Amino acid sequence: MKPLLCLFLALLAAFPVAGYSVNSASYERDLLGALERLLTHDQGSAAAQLETLTQSYPNSRSGYLIYADLLAARGGLTPAIGQAMGHLDRDVVSELREQLSIRWHYWHTIRAARQDLWPAALLQLSGQQRIILYMDIPAARLIVYENDGGQLKEVDNFYASIGLAGFEKRREGDQKTPVGVYRITGFIPGHKLHERYGSGALPIDYPNELDQIYERTGDGIWLHGTEPGFINRAPRASDGCLSLANGDFLALHRLIGDATSVPVVIDPAPEWIAPAELQRRRERLSRTIIRWFKARLESDTPLLDRLYSLSHHDTSMRHLSHAQPSSSFTGLARHLRIEDTQLLAYPGEERLYVADLWLTHGPQTKIRIRQYWQRAADDEWQIVREFSIPPNG
Amino acid sequence: MVINEQNPRRTHRRHSNRWVHWLFLPIIFCAILLAPVRADTEVSAVADLLKAGEYLAALTLLEDLKPIRPCDPDLLFLEARVYETAGETDRAIALYEILIDLFPDFPEPYNNLAALYATLGELQRAEALLLRGLATHATYRQLQRNLSRVYVAWAAQAYRKALSIETPAGSADATSLALQLLDSETLLRPKTKVSIPPTSECQQSGNTL
């Protein structure tokens, strides 16, 4: 029996499951492990690890680069990575250098500096959202958080590439990744797509309400896999999408499962704060929302006027001024209550927050409101836009 | 004498060959006549012919010398070189392999055989041969290892610089590298002499060619 079992296991190992079988978590660990061996001059085990890595992941350009450099160095040749320094044009080696550097720093410096800190953008998760995605652009990481009873719990993170021209998408074809708060609108399996999208795609709702106000153009911004022949692309490589390794994309899709409208916060300048500070900021905005809610119920016109009009003419928000209440609460007032809230800072905009409110009135009536709140310098809050949204939207 | 101490193989051969000069003087004379340039010994005569591209003359001379010095590693080596430069790769490979078998401490055949395998694209064989060649002498091996360590440390430095990775606070100096020292053991090791195998063995191997 035992030899038969061994044979079976050996066959299983020899024929990996067809398609996207790359386990990216172990790929990155192996790659950085080998690099660390080289950095500590442990050339014997570095070479052994790199040989295994390049056999297991024949598409690993980074692996081949380090391996080639190690072998070249043993023979007294200059490593290619050194020669790439200072080149202005984006050659293959510089792109691999950027990718390796960002991966290394994520695990060796960035993560350590963030221990016990949380993204300031994720103020409060809705009880209905099981999962939220946070794209840390400088670290080239898509972090998956689970909603653990209102608390954030990191469940995974993936190296992800953004647009070739960077971020802050403004118009169609600018090859930039949008910055802001988006939602996943669906899933397209890989076999229904061009091969350059790899193992599949999760489209997001760019341009959202805010982008439309700003008249930002373009569409088809997706989270997707990687084209054949690559494990990952350079940190900046796509036409504006977030691109993950195929194995990572499938892992992400599994984590999302049947969750709909999963929020994706794409942040070019992440701020990481302690839980106590996060709590303080959350309560500050929550109190304001409760004040607004009471004012609406009681039709407190002077207060509503203050909350809905932008007295401080902030130039960046000029387009967004003069928000109007989105729906009438008349007749519902007595029994209306806030059932659920999601509060997120809106990346790329100064002191702007997006609040999703689920209001109920008995079991039948559900109202969903999305408000864009801006905090003025003197800590006064104002609603700059308000939208009524279908409850399941 | 100091030179002889450092190269025991040659010392050995000179002693064993002294009588040959007297008994086979006519052949040596012919060899000198055949050589286009001055030739002190048989070996340099063949080497000169080889340099001049006179493969046939070199081979003829080697054939003449074979009965006199049947198991001479230098002559066998030169014969392999003649085949190699004449493009008879298979014969050269066979002869180098015999040389390595018979004189495992003789480093040159490892190098040349590795070169031949490398031109044939057999890099792993070439690498193994070069490593074995280095292993003929503890000092070569150590020098090579240390040199390789220096180069790899440079590669590591290049990676630190390219990826902006700082040297960890624990290590004193990023540029310092501890190379392995040669200790007295290598000095005390008996200097291995190339063991000249019995003539019959050489004849046998010669016949296989």
Interface residues (C-beta under 8 A of the other chain):
Chain A: L35 L38 L39 T40 H41 Q43 I66 D69 L70 A72 A73 R74 G75 G76 L77 T78 P79 I81 G82 A84 M85 R97 L100 S101 W104 H105 H108
Chain B: L147 S148 R149 Y151 V152 A153 W154 A155 A156 A158 Y159 R160 K161 A162 L163 S164 I165 L177
